[in-house]
Amino acid sequence: MQPLKEKSLSSFKEIGNSKWGPAGLAFLTAALLWVGWPVHPAPLALLLLVAWVPYLRLEQVLVQRGSSGWKVFRYTYLTLVLWNLFVTYWVSYSTVGGGVTAVVLNALLMCLPTMAFYHTKRLAGPVLGYISLPIYWIAFEQLHLHWDFTWPWLTLGNGFAQANQLIQWYEYTGFLGGSLWIWVVNILVFKALFGLGSKTESSAPAAPLRRWAAPLLATVLPIGLSLLVGSTYQEKGKPVEVLVIQPNVDPFQEKFEGTANFISYDEQLTRLIQLTEKQLSPQTRLVLWPETALDEPYWEANFESYPKVQRVRQFLSMHPGLELITGVTSVVAYPSKETASETARFRDDLGYYDFFNTAVHFPSATGRAGFYHKSRLVPGVEGVPNWVKAATIDLGGTAGGLGSQKERTVYRMAAADSTLRVAPVICYESVYGDFVNQYIQNGATLIGIITNDGWWSDSPGHNQHLQYATLRAIETRRDIARSANTGISAFIDQKGRIQTQTGWWIQAGRRYTVRLNEELTFYVRHGELLGPGMQVLAVLLLLGTLIRGLNRRFAGQPAAAEQAVARAL
């Protein structure tokens, strides 16, 4: 058995040496990342801990062959474009151009940290090179959370969303901690299998126990810590009954004026009210309607004068003590060009004004409505510079450049339920851990997500979006109430467990008693530490690598890779 085992391991190590070996390794990494990603069965998430090993072997083989950096880039890009395609192909269900752009451009951007790793390893040696890889990658993920082309869907830490029993420690690190865990284990497994190529490594292989001790510990210890944290954590806070409504209005055929089977806005409101009436109980204190549930544009200055708003007020007057949060499309006028925002539009008859994807809070039948404007805007459709609007990604909401706001609004309920303070998170915003943190820092005790996931049809997209919300629950230890226009609406507890949910593509409502935790986790108190820290380290590494490369060039010394080729010859 032992010779057979060694032969199998030897055969595995030869992967990549054939003509089609690099392409096969690229495909294998992309396939493992896809199989381990939500919404496949939760145990498969453990594959993420070895999914990058074939890519690391691919890069190693190409370097040992003396391949050019351009060839390494081509196979790196193949790996990343396949991963993006396998996991996010469904974006094209909304818009083909946007889907292609998301896959092609995002894969290209992901080459930045991987190629930085390649050049650091080439110039500074393998040990520093492999240490640099998770640093560059997480620095890139942090950047990808905070610029115009933001698209954090494939942040590696998201991969454990459906296996959240493994990452209860996100309350300390946030989801970027999962990215670090994935890279550390992958690199250690790769080292155990193939070595790092360091000059100081012994030619004789280490004993199996010694060789595999580090990757085993790096795998088992975080899982053990998570199980310990999860088993000892007790949900906290006052119980309050909340209702979420799913009206199930087809965004392609029914929801918007001008579509083939348009349902009038009056009828849509009637459906919302009837579904709510059917599910209400005397104990219900809050109702959530989904994103753009009232889509007909409402000027905020005249909000109370609209007949539909008056219908909502009349409905609430029949249920004293009930409060409502709903999505609307709102418009704000500016008195002059000087006071207008950067996203403002202009018409001769209207002057300067902004459209907003808005969450409105009706605190009672007569209380003044509050407005929160969606601030993490969908790339392309909602908030990308004009010069790239041709390549749009439609993930829901109102098309066109929208306005936003800087601060995170928290809706505070009536005095009788003063501990019920809701974070009105709109659609895409729920993918951003540090962003949602700001609501909690402002006093939110419940996260209320309103969204419209029907743009992606019955694909992994809407399921992934739901699962990502479980990470926000763990990071903040807040219950989540989620109202989606076309599914899936759900309630998530403070451990990230989905307690109840609707089906897909049905009219439904769900009522659940949430708990209003007022305590702050380490991640909420201190904010995102890992991402900015890695960015500082990445800059230092890049500067050090650049200086080392320049010194070698001026000294007439060949680079490390050239020396290795010379020795091989």
Phi and psi in degrees as a GROMACS rama.xvg file:
@    title "Ramachandran Plot"
@    xaxis  label "Phi"
@    yaxis  label "Psi"
@TYPE xy
-63.493  -46.7569  GLN-2
-59.0165  -38.8336  PRO-3
-63.6176  -40.6579  LEU-4
-63.9997  -45.0134  LYS-5
-64.8586  -36.8302  GLU-6
-64.7457  -40.8207  LYS-7
-64.0422  -41.4094  SER-8
-65.8432  -39.4956  LEU-9
-63.2945  -39.824  SER-10
-64.7766  -39.3551  SER-11
-62.9297  -38.7723  PHE-12
-67.9981  -18.9753  LYS-13
-82.9963  -6.76414  GLU-14
-58.8985  131.922  ILE-15
106.226  -17.5788  GLY-16
-82.1679  -17.6358  ASN-17
-79.4042  174.044  SER-18
-59.7381  -42.3258  LYS-19
-97.6583  6.45569  TRP-20
-57.8895  -49.4971  GLY-21
-58.5669  -40.498  PRO-22
-65.6007  -38.8138  ALA-23
-63.9986  -39.5121  GLY-24
-67.0578  -38.2945  LEU-25
-61.4989  -45.5955  ALA-26
-64.1024  -39.1729  PHE-27
-64.5297  -43.1459  LEU-28
-62.0765  -46.4258  THR-29
-61.3569  -39.938  ALA-30
-67.8674  -41.1361  ALA-31
-65.69  -40.2927  LEU-32
-63.3624  -38.8155  LEU-33
-68.3806  -46.365  TRP-34
-65.4417  -34.4045  VAL-35
-80.5501  -9.44064  GLY-36
-85.0674  150.426  TRP-37
-57.0932  137.733  PRO-38
-120.909  40.6254  VAL-39
-75.5441  166.212  HIS-40
-50.2961  138.716  PRO-41
-52.6689  -43.0946  ALA-42
-59.3826  -24.6656  PRO-43
-68.5704  -13.2313  LEU-44
-60.428  -24.5678  ALA-45
-63.7143  -20.3289  LEU-46
-63.6927  -23.7216  LEU-47
-62.1172  -23.9338  LEU-48
-75.0968  -10.5687  LEU-49
-128.761  1.88041  VAL-50
-63.9064  -29.5336  ALA-51
-87.5041  -6.17991  TRP-52
-59.4368  -45.9583  VAL-53
-59.1159  -37.457  PRO-54
-65.4652  -42.7443  TYR-55
-62.2155  -37.6508  LEU-56
-66.509  -39.5729  ARG-57
-57.6553  -49.5915  LEU-58
-63.3607  -40.7353  GLU-59
-63.2319  -45.1074  GLN-60
-62.2194  -43.7631  VAL-61
-63.9115  -39.2964  LEU-62
-66.8081  -42.6528  VAL-63
-63.6625  -30.4123  GLN-64
-76.8065  -10.4892  ARG-65
80.4932  22.4185  GLY-66
-65.4729  153.453  SER-67
-73.571  161.719  SER-68
-61.0215  -31.6455  GLY-69
-63.7416  -38.8138  TRP-70
-69.3098  -39.8662  LYS-71
-60.0453  -42.0419  VAL-72
-61.3725  -43.6698  PHE-73
-60.3671  -45.4053  ARG-74
-73.1709  -30.8766  TYR-75
-63.5317  -46.0269  THR-76
-64.4331  -38.7545  TYR-77
-58.9889  -45.0306  LEU-78
-57.4585  -48.8267  THR-79
-73.8347  -35.7447  LEU-80
-70.393  -34.4003  VAL-81
-66.1909  -43.007  LEU-82
-60.3546  -48.6737  TRP-83
-59.4324  -41.5287  ASN-84
-65.5666  -47.0718  LEU-85
-62.1687  -37.9399  PHE-86
-92.9007  -32.3038  VAL-87
-123.335  24.282  THR-88
-57.5097  -27.6997  TYR-89
-66.0395  -15.1342  TRP-90
-59.1467  -31.425  VAL-91
-68.0443  -14.8211  SER-92
-63.9608  -28.4623  TYR-93
-85.8094  -48.1647  SER-94
-151.563  124.239  THR-95
-62.382  -44.6192  VAL-96
-60.7715  -42.8486  GLY-97
-65.3514  -38.9175  GLY-98
-64.3954  -44.4662  GLY-99
-62.9431  -43.0351  VAL-100
-61.6338  -43.3801  THR-101
-59.4759  -44.2733  ALA-102
-71.9052  -51.0083  VAL-103
-68.9561  -47.8139  VAL-104
-73.1638  -41.6849  LEU-105
-64.7612  -38.8599  ASN-106
-62.5531  -38.7807  ALA-107
-64.3985  -41.7972  LEU-108
-64.8167  -36.0772  LEU-109
-66.3382  -17.6919  MET-110
-70.1151  -18.6116  CYS-111
-59.8967  -53.9464  LEU-112
-69.5031  -35.2293  PRO-113
-69.6753  -38.6206  THR-114
-75.3623  -29.6306  MET-115
-62.5484  -39.6287  ALA-116
-60.8569  -46.414  PHE-117
-57.7921  -46.8237  TYR-118
-72.5892  -35.0536  HIS-119
-64.31  -42.7002  THR-120
-64.599  -38.5098  LYS-121
-66.3283  -38.8189  ARG-122
-94.2248  -31.0996  LEU-123
-111.15  -1.78047  ALA-124
97.905  161.736  GLY-125
-67.5533  -37.4142  PRO-126
-61.7806  -54.4338  VAL-127
-64.881  -32.5279  LEU-128
-60.3596  -49.8099  GLY-129
-71.1497  -30.4386  TYR-130
-64.8794  -34.2156  ILE-131
-71.0513  -24.8203  SER-132
-60.1871  -54.1946  LEU-133
-64.1089  -29.1428  PRO-134
-65.4934  -50.212  ILE-135
-62.3107  -41.6726  TYR-136
-64.9056  -46.8371  TRP-137
-71.403  -33.1035  ILE-138
-60.4869  -40.6155  ALA-139
-66.2045  -43.2969  PHE-140
-60.8052  -38.1414  GLU-141
-64.5048  -42.5486  GLN-142
-60.6393  -40.0708  LEU-143
-68.8126  -10.807  HIS-144
-89.0405  -10.6953  LEU-145
-138.608  29.5888  HIS-146
-138.146  177.957  TRP-147
-60.4885  -31.9381  ASP-148
-97.1087  28.2432  PHE-149
-56.6469  132.233  THR-150
-157.047  76.8314  TRP-151
-87.1197  17.4898  PRO-152
-58.7052  -35.2848  TRP-153
-102.151  22.178  LEU-154
-54.4558  127.001  THR-155
-57.2419  -35.3503  LEU-156
-63.3998  -19.0509  GLY-157
-67.0688  -20.4161  ASN-158
-63.3985  -20.0723  GLY-159
-94.7204  12.4868  PHE-160
-59.5241  -33.6462  ALA-161
-91.5769  -6.64856  GLN-162
-120.021  49.9838  ALA-163
-71.4889  -6.32698  ASN-164
-67.4663  -16.0512  GLN-165
-89.1162  -12.1961  LEU-166
-134.963  42.098  ILE-167
-64.0442  -17.2675  GLN-168
-76.3225  2.27357  TRP-169
-60.6364  -19.7154  TYR-170
-64.7363  -13.6502  GLU-171
-104.209  -40.4772  TYR-172
-104.028  -19.8931  THR-173
74.1463  178.899  GLY-174
-70.8232  -17.7343  PHE-175
-68.785  -20.4464  LEU-176
-61.52  -34.3193  GLY-177
-66.8766  -36.6331  GLY-178
-61.8788  -43.4783  SER-179
-63.7726  -43.2895  LEU-180
-59.0026  -45.7622  TRP-181
-59.7249  -45.9659  ILE-182
-69.532  -41.9734  TRP-183
-59.5458  -47.7214  VAL-184
-66.2038  -42.7848  VAL-185
-58.823  -44.6026  ASN-186
-67.1776  -39.2906  ILE-187
-68.2925  -39.2582  LEU-188
-64.6657  -43.3343  VAL-189
-59.6021  -43.871  PHE-190
-61.6911  -40.8824  LYS-191
-64.8419  -33.9291  ALA-192
-83.4834  -45.0327  LEU-193
-121.621  -12.8956  PHE-194
76.6533  164.14  GLY-195
-96.7611  -5.53206  LEU-196
84.3544  14.2007  GLY-197
-73.2693  144.719  SER-198
-62.5346  -29.9463  LYS-199
-80.4994  -8.73236  THR-200
-72.9759  139.234  GLU-201
-69.5196  143.886  SER-202
-69.6381  -25.5162  SER-203
-84.1238  130.482  ALA-204
-65.9213  144.677  PRO-205
-70.1088  159.244  ALA-206
-59.9379  144.768  ALA-207
-53.5096  -41.1434  PRO-208
-62.0919  -44.8747  LEU-209
-67.5435  -39.991  ARG-210
-66.7423  -34.3395  ARG-211
-101.266  1.49982  TRP-212
-62.8236  -46.5769  ALA-213
-64.4124  -50.0022  ALA-214
-63.3805  -34.4294  PRO-215
-66.0737  -44.629  LEU-216
-64.396  -41.1325  LEU-217
-65.5457  -23.6234  ALA-218
-86.0778  -47.5474  THR-219
-76.3916  -39.5012  VAL-220
-62.2223  -47.4844  LEU-221
-63.1648  -35.6685  PRO-222
-66.1877  -44.6748  ILE-223
-61.2619  -41.6744  GLY-224
-62.2177  -41.9109  LEU-225
-62.8726  -44.8874  SER-226
-63.4163  -36.8316  LEU-227
-66.4441  -47.9106  LEU-228
-61.7948  -44.7627  VAL-229
-64.6532  -36.5233  GLY-230
-75.4905  -25.5928  SER-231
-96.8437  -17.0153  THR-232
-74.0448  130.951  TYR-233
-111.95  128.962  GLN-234
-62.7686  143.056  GLU-235
-124.594  158.034  LYS-236
111.167  162.691  GLY-237
-67.915  137.38  LYS-238
-80.6597  137.674  PRO-239
-142.482  138.53  VAL-240
-88.0584  130.522  GLU-241
-128.139  149.053  VAL-242
-124.403  132.484  LEU-243
-115.471  141.356  VAL-244
-117.208  138.561  ILE-245
-123.125  96.4209  GLN-246
-75.0847  -22.3758  PRO-247
60.5787  58.5466  ASN-248
-103.677  119.532  VAL-249
-61.0439  117.176  ASP-250
-69.8967  -20.1468  PRO-251
-87.4037  -34.0909  PHE-252
-114.484  -23.9325  GLN-253
-124.938  -31.0008  GLU-254
-76.8637  -38.4295  LYS-255
-109.808  143.606  PHE-256
-59.8075  133.403  GLU-257
100.403  -11.102  GLY-258
-79.2233  164.99  THR-259
-59.1296  -44.7011  ALA-260
-118.148  43.6589  ASN-261
-52.735  126.645  PHE-262
-94.3258  123.632  ILE-263
-54.9178  152.104  SER-264
-62.117  -31.1767  TYR-265
-64.5273  -43.4446  ASP-266
-66.3925  -37.4539  GLU-267
-62.9102  -41.062  GLN-268
-66.1049  -39.2297  LEU-269
-59.9238  -41.8853  THR-270
-62.4081  -43.1487  ARG-271
-60.6251  -45.5471  LEU-272
-66.8082  -42.3369  ILE-273
-65.5646  -42.2852  GLN-274
-63.232  -37.5903  LEU-275
-67.6673  -46.1719  THR-276
-57.4836  -38.3857  GLU-277
-67.5501  -30.3521  LYS-278
-101.888  -13.5383  GLN-279
-63.3727  149.14  LEU-280
-128.787  165.775  SER-281
-61.1273  -20.218  PRO-282
-89.5013  -9.24266  GLN-283
-66.6154  127.472  THR-284
-109.208  -21.3018  ARG-285
-144.744  139.065  LEU-286
-121.475  137.41  VAL-287
-113.512  125.817  LEU-288
-104.605  155.235  TRP-289
-76.5457  177.586  PRO-290
-54.6676  136.753  GLU-291
47.2397  34.757  THR-292
-58.7197  -37.3092  ALA-293
-108.833  92.6924  LEU-294
-90.2279  -21.6559  ASP-295
-57.095  126.017  GLU-296
-57.1629  132.74  PRO-297
-118.521  120.852  TYR-298
-72.0308  124.314  TRP-299
-64.8044  -32.8393  GLU-300
-64.8041  -27.8086  ALA-301
-115.505  25.3498  ASN-302
-55.356  -43.1283  PHE-303
-70.6114  -13.5816  GLU-304
-85.0472  -10.3824  SER-305
-74.9468  135.558  TYR-306
-56.3361  -37.1567  PRO-307
-69.8393  -35.7066  LYS-308
-64.267  -39.136  VAL-309
-66.4479  -33.434  GLN-310
-65.04  -41.0831  ARG-311
-62.4234  -43.0504  VAL-312
-61.3936  -41.3409  ARG-313
-64.5795  -41.5957  GLN-314
-60.2319  -46.3264  PHE-315
-65.3588  -32.9747  LEU-316
-64.1715  -22.4816  SER-317
-81.9635  -7.40872  MET-318
-134.697  76.8723  HIS-319
-55.9168  138.092  PRO-320
88.6465  -6.88213  GLY-321
-91.0622  136.883  LEU-322
-122.135  158.486  GLU-323
-136.306  138.396  LEU-324
-122.075  127.754  ILE-325
-140.046  153.142  THR-326
-85.0241  140.444  GLY-327
-140.824  166.011  VAL-328
-102.14  117.403  THR-329
-118.1  161.396  SER-330
-131.643  136.072  VAL-331
-122.425  130.846  VAL-332
-94.9021  147.851  ALA-333
-114.209  140.781  TYR-334
-70.6529  -21.5054  PRO-335
-156.982  168.942  SER-336
-63.4267  -35.2149  LYS-337
-66.1571  -32.9425  GLU-338
-90.068  -9.27694  THR-339
-72.5249  152.647  ALA-340
-80.5235  173.014  SER-341
-66.6252  -25.321  GLU-342
-93.9883  1.36904  THR-343
-64.1024  147.631  ALA-344
-104.066  169.459  ARG-345
-139.722  135.506  PHE-346
-136.537  143.998  ARG-347
-57.6615  -37.7017  ASP-348
-85.9107  -12.2705  ASP-349
-117.819  -23.0136  LEU-350
80.9553  -148.377  GLY-351
-92.4144  135.978  TYR-352
-156.687  160.994  TYR-353
-126.393  142.789  ASP-354
-93.0319  144.02  PHE-355
-134.25  144.215  PHE-356
-88.4771  110.831  ASN-357
-122.731  145.483  THR-358
-107.095  121.531  ALA-359
-105.693  136.686  VAL-360
-109.807  121.052  HIS-361
-99.1591  101.565  PHE-362
-70.1415  -17.7728  PRO-363
-173.096  -173.684  SER-364
-65.684  -27.0286  ALA-365
-121.044  -13.297  THR-366
-65.4512  152.356  GLY-367
-65.9036  131.476  ARG-368
-69.5319  142.911  ALA-369
-109.275  149.227  GLY-370
-123.627  130.282  PHE-371
-121.483  129.607  TYR-372
-100.09  125.285  HIS-373
-51.3019  133.67  LYS-374
-120.32  -23.4182  SER-375
-94.7177  97.4923  ARG-376
-90.4798  146.871  LEU-377
-66.704  130.374  VAL-378
-56.2596  134.526  PRO-379
92.2682  -69.5999  GLY-380
-73.0702  -43.1733  VAL-381
-105.447  -30.0308  GLU-382
-158.753  51.0199  GLY-383
-118.908  148.712  VAL-384
-50.5107  151.027  PRO-385
-56.0565  -33.1452  ASN-386
-72.792  -8.16003  TRP-387
-119.1  12.7917  VAL-388
-67.4863  -15.3749  LYS-389
-66.8215  -30.0427  ALA-390
-104.65  89.1106  ALA-391
-105.859  155.217  THR-392
-122.046  110.996  ILE-393
-95.9709  108.622  ASP-394
-116.756  23.0728  LEU-395
109.484  160.883  GLY-396
98.0132  -164.842  GLY-397
-97.0003  130.717  THR-398
-70.7561  153.519  ALA-399
104.068  163.519  GLY-400
-67.5566  122.411  GLY-401
-108.178  158.4  LEU-402
-81.8011  171  GLY-403
-150.666  179.67  SER-404
-132.989  156.8  GLN-405
-82.636  -38.9482  LYS-406
-94.7516  158.948  GLU-407
-96.2341  117.732  ARG-408
-82.0307  137.069  THR-409
-118.35  127.735  VAL-410
-88.0509  119.968  TYR-411
-99.8178  128.35  ARG-412
-80.4852  -178.976  MET-413
-59.4916  160.304  ALA-414
-56.1889  -33.6344  ALA-415
-63.8095  -27.0488  ALA-416
-122.998  51.6891  ASP-417
-63.5625  -21.2961  SER-418
-79.835  -9.24125  THR-419
-86.0638  98.1748  LEU-420
-126.217  115.549  ARG-421
-104.149  133.05  VAL-422
-87.102  109.964  ALA-423
-83.2993  88.4693  PRO-424
-91.5781  125.146  VAL-425
-105.525  113.517  ILE-426
49.7364  -112.287  CYS-427
-57.7157  -24.1909  TYR-428
-60.9755  -25.5474  GLU-429
-71.6548  -6.94764  SER-430
-85.5134  -8.84237  VAL-431
-105.892  108.854  TYR-432
-64.7373  -49.8714  GLY-433
-68.0921  -27.5941  ASP-434
-69.1123  -48.1706  PHE-435
-63.2833  -32.3661  VAL-436
-51.4173  -38.4924  ASN-437
-63.3765  -32.9606  GLN-438
-63.4072  -42.8452  TYR-439
-67.8072  -39.9598  ILE-440
-61.3574  -27.3404  GLN-441
-87.7866  6.61178  ASN-442
109.54  2.99853  GLY-443
-65.5124  135.411  ALA-444
-110.033  -6.3276  THR-445
-144.878  136.83  LEU-446
-97.4004  121.037  ILE-447
-110.27  110.256  GLY-448
-99.0884  125.578  ILE-449
-117.259  131.879  ILE-450
-151.381  168.068  THR-451
-135.164  94.7907  ASN-452
-96.0181  10.0038  ASP-453
-72.4817  -10.4842  GLY-454
-64.6912  -22.4354  TRP-455
-102.101  9.44363  TRP-456
56.0369  -164.516  SER-457
-87.0836  75.1485  ASP-458
-125.264  175.348  SER-459
-61.1955  -18.2573  PRO-460
-56.5776  -52.3701  GLY-461
-71.102  -29.475  HIS-462
-70.4482  -41.6919  ASN-463
-61.3475  -42.3056  GLN-464
-59.5179  -42.6907  HIS-465
-62.255  -46.8552  LEU-466
-65.1233  -36.785  GLN-467
-60.3504  -30.4758  TYR-468
-62.6263  -28.8042  ALA-469
-62.9129  -28.4657  THR-470
-67.8707  -36.8792  LEU-471
-64.7919  -34.7475  ARG-472
-64.1702  -41.9129  ALA-473
-70.1315  -45.2812  ILE-474
-59.8571  -36.6713  GLU-475
-106.234  -13.2923  THR-476
52.6502  51.3941  ARG-477
-122.43  140.412  ARG-478
-65.598  155.364  ASP-479
-128.511  130.891  ILE-480
-109.533  125.526  ALA-481
-124.527  118.427  ARG-482
-111.486  119.308  SER-483
-119.872  139.663  ALA-484
-59.8972  -49.0535  ASN-485
-123.486  28.9145  THR-486
95.4939  147.035  GLY-487
-110.039  128.953  ILE-488
-88.2099  146.509  SER-489
-164.79  167.513  ALA-490
-121.175  135.431  PHE-491
-124.466  133.483  ILE-492
-87.6017  -178.037  ASP-493
-71.3127  -11.3953  GLN-494
-97.2029  5.23958  LYS-495
83.8687  13.7228  GLY-496
-90.7315  131.105  ARG-497
-76.8196  115.43  ILE-498
-87.7641  -35.6094  GLN-499
-156.761  147.086  THR-500
-152.744  158.354  GLN-501
-85.728  170.931  THR-502
-83.0969  -179.08  GLY-503
-93.5435  135.736  TRP-504
64.3521  44.9441  TRP-505
-137.318  153.361  ILE-506
-79.4308  128.681  GLN-507
-161.39  168.057  ALA-508
-143.527  152.309  GLY-509
-135.263  135.588  ARG-510
-117.959  137.431  ARG-511
-155.048  150.088  TYR-512
-94.4028  109.436  THR-513
-90.1857  167.083  VAL-514
-117.598  139.616  ARG-515
-103.912  85.1745  LEU-516
-73.8648  131.818  ASN-517
-107.105  -4.87601  GLU-518
-78.2704  152.945  GLU-519
-107.23  133.54  LEU-520
-76.2898  167.717  THR-521
-57.383  -43.3293  PHE-522
-63.7915  -37.8615  TYR-523
-71.4671  -44.6476  VAL-524
-62.4892  -42.0386  ARG-525
-103.332  -8.98158  HIS-526
74.1522  -168.686  GLY-527
-77.3715  110.678  GLU-528
-100.767  -38.5243  LEU-529
-64.6461  -48.2491  LEU-530
-61.0104  -55.6646  GLY-531
-60.2151  -36.8961  PRO-532
-61.9753  -43.0277  GLY-533
-66.5216  -32.1632  MET-534
-65.8259  -40.0855  GLN-535
-62.7104  -46.9774  VAL-536
-62.3543  -38.2051  LEU-537
-63.0776  -42.2833  ALA-538
-63.4989  -43.7418  VAL-539
-63.1904  -41.5219  LEU-540
-63.4491  -43.7024  LEU-541
-63.834  -42.4704  LEU-542
-64.174  -44.6134  LEU-543
-62.3336  -41.3579  GLY-544
-65.8241  -41.816  THR-545
-62.9862  -44.9591  LEU-546
-63.1642  -42.0574  ILE-547
-63.6822  -40.9626  ARG-548
-63.8351  -41.7059  GLY-549
-65.979  -40.9503  LEU-550
-61.157  -41.5186  ASN-551
-65.1721  -40.4801  ARG-552
-65.7555  -46.1643  ARG-553
-68.9667  -28.3047  PHE-554
-84.0632  -4.09237  ALA-555
75.0851  21.1341  GLY-556
-93.5911  137.054  GLN-557
-69.6924  152.928  PRO-558
-67.5236  163.359  ALA-559
-56.8578  -40.2269  ALA-560
-66.2429  -37.6307  ALA-561
-67.9023  -36.7749  GLU-562
-63.5622  -40.54  GLN-563
-63.3628  -40.4128  ALA-564
-65.2334  -41.68  VAL-565
-62.2164  -41.3357  ALA-566
-64.3594  -37.9869  ARG-567
-65.8799  -35.2125  ALA-568
